[in-house]
Amino acid sequence: MAKAPTAQAVQGNGRLVQAQARVAKAWYGAYAQDETLMQCTARTA
């Protein structure tokens, strides 16, 4: 039988997910800014 995950393990996993979400948000934010910049440049060119 598989052991049910302990509260500590779940908490640790939640922290990992939060950290990954932060990284993804930061990366996406930079990418979105880049996209906007490219579109503006394309429009003015």
N, CA, C and O atoms as a Maestro MAE file, in Angstrom:
{
 s_m_m2io_version
 :::
 2.0.0
}

f_m_ct {
 s_m_title
 :::
 protein
 m_atom[180] {
  # First column is atom index #
  i_m_mmod_type
  r_m_x_coord
  r_m_y_coord
  r_m_z_coord
  i_m_residue_number
  s_m_chain_name
  s_m_pdb_residue_name
  s_m_pdb_atom_name
  i_m_atomic_number
  :::
  1 25 0.850 -1.207 0.000 1 A "MET " " N  " 7
  2 3 0.000 0.000 0.000 1 A "MET " " CA " 6
  3 2 0.883 1.255 0.000 1 A "MET " " C  " 6
  4 15 1.880 1.332 0.718 1 A "MET " " O  " 8
  5 25 0.504 2.197 -0.794 2 A "ALA " " N  " 7
  6 3 1.253 3.450 -0.827 2 A "ALA " " CA " 6
  7 2 0.914 4.273 0.407 2 A "ALA " " C  " 6
  8 15 -0.236 4.346 0.840 2 A "ALA " " O  " 8
  9 25 1.945 4.884 0.952 3 A "LYS " " N  " 7
  10 3 1.731 5.729 2.134 3 A "LYS " " CA " 6
  11 2 1.130 7.060 1.703 3 A "LYS " " C  " 6
  12 15 1.530 7.634 0.691 3 A "LYS " " O  " 8
  13 25 0.176 7.538 2.473 4 A "ALA " " N  " 7
  14 3 -0.404 8.845 2.168 4 A "ALA " " CA " 6
  15 2 0.669 9.908 2.403 4 A "ALA " " C  " 6
  16 15 1.419 9.809 3.374 4 A "ALA " " O  " 8
  17 25 0.761 10.914 1.545 5 A "PRO " " N  " 7
  18 3 1.776 11.953 1.736 5 A "PRO " " CA " 6
  19 2 1.546 12.709 3.039 5 A "PRO " " C  " 6
  20 15 0.413 13.034 3.393 5 A "PRO " " O  " 8
  21 25 2.625 12.977 3.737 6 A "THR " " N  " 7
  22 3 2.508 13.703 5.000 6 A "THR " " CA " 6
  23 2 2.228 15.170 4.710 6 A "THR " " C  " 6
  24 15 2.467 15.654 3.603 6 A "THR " " O  " 8
  25 25 1.721 15.867 5.711 7 A "ALA " " N  " 7
  26 3 1.425 17.293 5.548 7 A "ALA " " CA " 6
  27 2 2.705 18.037 5.180 7 A "ALA " " C  " 6
  28 15 2.680 18.983 4.392 7 A "ALA " " O  " 8
  29 25 3.827 17.598 5.760 8 A "GLN " " N  " 7
  30 3 5.106 18.258 5.497 8 A "GLN " " CA " 6
  31 2 5.484 18.104 4.022 8 A "GLN " " C  " 6
  32 15 5.941 19.055 3.389 8 A "GLN " " O  " 8
  33 25 5.288 16.900 3.483 9 A "ALA " " N  " 7
  34 3 5.627 16.652 2.082 9 A "ALA " " CA " 6
  35 2 4.745 17.496 1.169 9 A "ALA " " C  " 6
  36 15 5.218 18.055 0.179 9 A "ALA " " O  " 8
  37 25 3.477 17.584 1.503 10 A "VAL " " N  " 7
  38 3 2.543 18.379 0.698 10 A "VAL " " CA " 6
  39 2 2.944 19.847 0.741 10 A "VAL " " C  " 6
  40 15 2.913 20.537 -0.277 10 A "VAL " " O  " 8
  41 25 3.323 20.322 1.930 11 A "GLN " " N  " 7
  42 3 3.725 21.717 2.089 11 A "GLN " " CA " 6
  43 2 4.976 21.994 1.260 11 A "GLN " " C  " 6
  44 15 5.071 23.015 0.580 11 A "GLN " " O  " 8
  45 25 5.934 21.069 1.327 12 A "GLY " " N  " 7
  46 3 7.167 21.239 0.563 12 A "GLY " " CA " 6
  47 2 6.873 21.287 -0.923 12 A "GLY " " C  " 6
  48 15 7.458 22.090 -1.649 12 A "GLY " " O  " 8
  49 25 5.968 20.432 -1.379 13 A "ASN " " N  " 7
  50 3 5.594 20.396 -2.788 13 A "ASN " " CA " 6
  51 2 4.906 21.698 -3.183 13 A "ASN " " C  " 6
  52 15 5.123 22.213 -4.279 13 A "ASN " " O  " 8
  53 25 4.081 22.223 -2.294 14 A "GLY " " N  " 7
  54 3 3.396 23.487 -2.566 14 A "GLY " " CA " 6
  55 2 4.390 24.618 -2.755 14 A "GLY " " C  " 6
  56 15 4.223 25.474 -3.624 14 A "GLY " " O  " 8
  57 25 5.439 24.608 -1.918 15 A "ARG " " N  " 7
  58 3 6.473 25.640 -2.037 15 A "ARG " " CA " 6
  59 2 7.186 25.518 -3.375 15 A "ARG " " C  " 6
  60 15 7.498 26.521 -4.017 15 A "ARG " " O  " 8
  61 25 7.441 24.284 -3.789 16 A "LEU " " N  " 7
  62 3 8.127 24.047 -5.065 16 A "LEU " " CA " 6
  63 2 7.274 24.571 -6.215 16 A "LEU " " C  " 6
  64 15 7.780 25.212 -7.136 16 A "LEU " " O  " 8
  65 25 5.982 24.291 -6.151 17 A "VAL " " N  " 7
  66 3 5.063 24.739 -7.202 17 A "VAL " " CA " 6
  67 2 5.028 26.260 -7.243 17 A "VAL " " C  " 6
  68 15 5.018 26.855 -8.321 17 A "VAL " " O  " 8
  69 25 5.010 26.891 -6.066 18 A "GLN " " N  " 7
  70 3 4.989 28.357 -6.008 18 A "GLN " " CA " 6
  71 2 6.248 28.931 -6.637 18 A "GLN " " C  " 6
  72 15 6.189 29.908 -7.384 18 A "GLN " " O  " 8
  73 25 7.395 28.314 -6.330 19 A "ALA " " N  " 7
  74 3 8.667 28.786 -6.879 19 A "ALA " " CA " 6
  75 2 8.658 28.650 -8.398 19 A "ALA " " C  " 6
  76 15 9.103 29.552 -9.109 19 A "ALA " " O  " 8
  77 25 8.155 27.531 -8.891 20 A "GLN " " N  " 7
  78 3 8.088 27.304 -10.338 20 A "GLN " " CA " 6
  79 2 7.156 28.325 -10.987 20 A "GLN " " C  " 6
  80 15 7.432 28.825 -12.077 20 A "GLN " " O  " 8
  81 25 6.051 28.630 -10.306 21 A "ALA " " N  " 7
  82 3 5.093 29.596 -10.839 21 A "ALA " " CA " 6
  83 2 5.737 30.977 -10.931 21 A "ALA " " C  " 6
  84 15 5.523 31.708 -11.897 21 A "ALA " " O  " 8
  85 25 6.537 31.330 -9.902 22 A "ARG " " N  " 7
  86 3 7.229 32.621 -9.908 22 A "ARG " " CA " 6
  87 2 8.182 32.702 -11.092 22 A "ARG " " C  " 6
  88 15 8.229 33.710 -11.797 22 A "ARG " " O  " 8
  89 25 8.941 31.629 -11.304 23 A "VAL " " N  " 7
  90 3 9.904 31.604 -12.410 23 A "VAL " " CA " 6
  91 2 9.168 31.712 -13.742 23 A "VAL " " C  " 6
  92 15 9.580 32.458 -14.630 23 A "VAL " " O  " 8
  93 25 8.078 30.962 -13.870 24 A "ALA " " N  " 7
  94 3 7.308 30.981 -15.116 24 A "ALA " " CA " 6
  95 2 6.732 32.370 -15.363 24 A "ALA " " C  " 6
  96 15 6.724 32.853 -16.495 24 A "ALA " " O  " 8
  97 25 6.251 33.010 -14.300 25 A "LYS " " N  " 7
  98 3 5.653 34.338 -14.429 25 A "LYS " " CA " 6
  99 2 6.717 35.353 -14.852 25 A "LYS " " C  " 6
  100 15 6.475 36.200 -15.712 25 A "LYS " " O  " 8
  101 25 7.891 35.254 -14.237 26 A "ALA " " N  " 7
  102 3 8.983 36.175 -14.561 26 A "ALA " " CA " 6
  103 2 9.411 35.984 -16.014 26 A "ALA " " C  " 6
  104 15 9.632 36.952 -16.741 26 A "ALA " " O  " 8
  105 25 9.525 34.720 -16.426 27 A "TRP " " N  " 7
  106 3 9.945 34.415 -17.796 27 A "TRP " " CA " 6
  107 2 8.886 34.894 -18.781 27 A "TRP " " C  " 6
  108 15 9.209 35.489 -19.809 27 A "TRP " " O  " 8
  109 25 7.630 34.635 -18.465 28 A "TYR " " N  " 7
  110 3 6.548 35.027 -19.367 28 A "TYR " " CA " 6
  111 2 6.444 36.553 -19.438 28 A "TYR " " C  " 6
  112 15 6.175 37.118 -20.498 28 A "TYR " " O  " 8
  113 25 6.659 37.206 -18.303 29 A "GLY " " N  " 7
  114 3 6.602 38.665 -18.272 29 A "GLY " " CA " 6
  115 2 7.656 39.262 -19.194 29 A "GLY " " C  " 6
  116 15 7.375 40.194 -19.948 29 A "GLY " " O  " 8
  117 25 8.875 38.720 -19.132 30 A "ALA " " N  " 7
  118 3 9.960 39.202 -19.978 30 A "ALA " " CA " 6
  119 2 9.637 38.921 -21.439 30 A "ALA " " C  " 6
  120 15 9.892 39.752 -22.310 30 A "ALA " " O  " 8
  121 25 9.079 37.753 -21.699 31 A "TYR " " N  " 7
  122 3 8.734 37.359 -23.071 31 A "TYR " " CA " 6
  123 2 7.637 38.271 -23.620 31 A "TYR " " C  " 6
  124 15 7.694 38.695 -24.774 31 A "TYR " " O  " 8
  125 25 6.642 38.568 -22.789 32 A "ALA " " N  " 7
  126 3 5.531 39.414 -23.215 32 A "ALA " " CA " 6
  127 2 6.037 40.817 -23.535 32 A "ALA " " C  " 6
  128 15 5.612 41.418 -24.522 32 A "ALA " " O  " 8
  129 25 6.942 41.344 -22.710 33 A "GLN " " N  " 7
  130 3 7.508 42.670 -22.947 33 A "GLN " " CA " 6
  131 2 8.259 42.669 -24.272 33 A "GLN " " C  " 6
  132 15 8.160 43.608 -25.062 33 A "GLN " " O  " 8
  133 25 9.012 41.596 -24.498 34 A "ASP " " N  " 7
  134 3 9.790 41.454 -25.718 34 A "ASP " " CA " 6
  135 2 8.854 41.458 -26.928 34 A "ASP " " C  " 6
  136 15 9.123 42.117 -27.933 34 A "ASP " " O  " 8
  137 25 7.753 40.715 -26.818 35 A "GLU " " N  " 7
  138 3 6.769 40.631 -27.906 35 A "GLU " " CA " 6
  139 2 6.219 42.023 -28.222 35 A "GLU " " C  " 6
  140 15 6.127 42.415 -29.385 35 A "GLU " " O  " 8
  141 25 5.856 42.762 -27.173 36 A "THR " " N  " 7
  142 3 5.283 44.096 -27.347 36 A "THR " " CA " 6
  143 2 6.286 45.002 -28.037 36 A "THR " " C  " 6
  144 15 5.936 45.761 -28.941 36 A "THR " " O  " 8
  145 25 7.532 44.918 -27.606 37 A "LEU " " N  " 7
  146 3 8.601 45.732 -28.170 37 A "LEU " " CA " 6
  147 2 8.760 45.415 -29.655 37 A "LEU " " C  " 6
  148 15 8.902 46.320 -30.478 37 A "LEU " " O  " 8
  149 25 8.735 44.131 -29.990 38 A "MET " " N  " 7
  150 3 8.908 43.697 -31.377 38 A "MET " " CA " 6
  151 2 7.754 44.223 -32.227 38 A "MET " " C  " 6
  152 15 7.965 44.684 -33.349 38 A "MET " " O  " 8
  153 25 6.539 44.155 -31.694 39 A "GLN " " N  " 7
  154 3 5.358 44.606 -32.432 39 A "GLN " " CA " 6
  155 2 5.433 46.113 -32.682 39 A "GLN " " C  " 6
  156 15 5.099 46.589 -33.767 39 A "GLN " " O  " 8
  157 25 5.877 46.857 -31.662 40 A "CYS " " N  " 7
  158 3 5.998 48.309 -31.797 40 A "CYS " " CA " 6
  159 2 7.036 48.629 -32.866 40 A "CYS " " C  " 6
  160 15 6.826 49.498 -33.712 40 A "CYS " " O  " 8
  161 25 8.153 47.919 -32.816 41 A "THR " " N  " 7
  162 3 9.229 48.139 -33.782 41 A "THR " " CA " 6
  163 2 8.735 47.821 -35.187 41 A "THR " " C  " 6
  164 15 9.032 48.546 -36.137 41 A "THR " " O  " 8
  165 25 7.985 46.740 -35.313 42 A "ALA " " N  " 7
  166 3 7.472 46.331 -36.623 42 A "ALA " " CA " 6
  167 2 6.503 47.385 -37.160 42 A "ALA " " C  " 6
  168 15 6.468 47.644 -38.363 42 A "ALA " " O  " 8
  169 25 5.721 47.988 -36.270 43 A "ARG " " N  " 7
  170 3 4.736 48.984 -36.683 43 A "ARG " " CA " 6
  171 2 5.423 50.257 -37.179 43 A "ARG " " C  " 6
  172 15 5.034 50.829 -38.197 43 A "ARG " " O  " 8
  173 25 6.452 50.691 -36.441 44 A "THR " " N  " 7
  174 3 7.112 51.948 -36.796 44 A "THR " " CA " 6
  175 2 8.012 51.765 -38.006 44 A "THR " " C  " 6
  176 15 8.253 52.726 -38.735 44 A "THR " " O  " 8
  177 25 8.513 50.568 -38.239 45 A "ALA " " N  " 7
  178 3 9.442 50.320 -39.347 45 A "ALA " " CA " 6
  179 2 8.731 50.453 -40.692 45 A "ALA " " C  " 6
  180 15 9.354 50.279 -41.740 45 A "ALA " " O  " 8
  :::
 }
 m_bond[179] {
  # First column is bond index #
  i_m_from
  i_m_to
  i_m_order
  :::
  1 1 2 1
  2 2 3 1
  3 3 4 2
  4 3 5 1
  5 5 6 1
  6 6 7 1
  7 7 8 2
  8 7 9 1
  9 9 10 1
  10 10 11 1
  11 11 12 2
  12 11 13 1
  13 13 14 1
  14 14 15 1
  15 15 16 2
  16 15 17 1
  17 17 18 1
  18 18 19 1
  19 19 20 2
  20 19 21 1
  21 21 22 1
  22 22 23 1
  23 23 24 2
  24 23 25 1
  25 25 26 1
  26 26 27 1
  27 27 28 2
  28 27 29 1
  29 29 30 1
  30 30 31 1
  31 31 32 2
  32 31 33 1
  33 33 34 1
  34 34 35 1
  35 35 36 2
  36 35 37 1
  37 37 38 1
  38 38 39 1
  39 39 40 2
  40 39 41 1
  41 41 42 1
  42 42 43 1
  43 43 44 2
  44 43 45 1
  45 45 46 1
  46 46 47 1
  47 47 48 2
  48 47 49 1
  49 49 50 1
  50 50 51 1
  51 51 52 2
  52 51 53 1
  53 53 54 1
  54 54 55 1
  55 55 56 2
  56 55 57 1
  57 57 58 1
  58 58 59 1
  59 59 60 2
  60 59 61 1
  61 61 62 1
  62 62 63 1
  63 63 64 2
  64 63 65 1
  65 65 66 1
  66 66 67 1
  67 67 68 2
  68 67 69 1
  69 69 70 1
  70 70 71 1
  71 71 72 2
  72 71 73 1
  73 73 74 1
  74 74 75 1
  75 75 76 2
  76 75 77 1
  77 77 78 1
  78 78 79 1
  79 79 80 2
  80 79 81 1
  81 81 82 1
  82 82 83 1
  83 83 84 2
  84 83 85 1
  85 85 86 1
  86 86 87 1
  87 87 88 2
  88 87 89 1
  89 89 90 1
  90 90 91 1
  91 91 92 2
  92 91 93 1
  93 93 94 1
  94 94 95 1
  95 95 96 2
  96 95 97 1
  97 97 98 1
  98 98 99 1
  99 99 100 2
  100 99 101 1
  101 101 102 1
  102 102 103 1
  103 103 104 2
  104 103 105 1
  105 105 106 1
  106 106 107 1
  107 107 108 2
  108 107 109 1
  109 109 110 1
  110 110 111 1
  111 111 112 2
  112 111 113 1
  113 113 114 1
  114 114 115 1
  115 115 116 2
  116 115 117 1
  117 117 118 1
  118 118 119 1
  119 119 120 2
  120 119 121 1
  121 121 122 1
  122 122 123 1
  123 123 124 2
  124 123 125 1
  125 125 126 1
  126 126 127 1
  127 127 128 2
  128 127 129 1
  129 129 130 1
  130 130 131 1
  131 131 132 2
  132 131 133 1
  133 133 134 1
  134 134 135 1
  135 135 136 2
  136 135 137 1
  137 137 138 1
  138 138 139 1
  139 139 140 2
  140 139 141 1
  141 141 142 1
  142 142 143 1
  143 143 144 2
  144 143 145 1
  145 145 146 1
  146 146 147 1
  147 147 148 2
  148 147 149 1
  149 149 150 1
  150 150 151 1
  151 151 152 2
  152 151 153 1
  153 153 154 1
  154 154 155 1
  155 155 156 2
  156 155 157 1
  157 157 158 1
  158 158 159 1
  159 159 160 2
  160 159 161 1
  161 161 162 1
  162 162 163 1
  163 163 164 2
  164 163 165 1
  165 165 166 1
  166 166 167 1
  167 167 168 2
  168 167 169 1
  169 169 170 1
  170 170 171 1
  171 171 172 2
  172 171 173 1
  173 173 174 1
  174 174 175 1
  175 175 176 2
  176 175 177 1
  177 177 178 1
  178 178 179 1
  179 179 180 2
  :::
 }
}
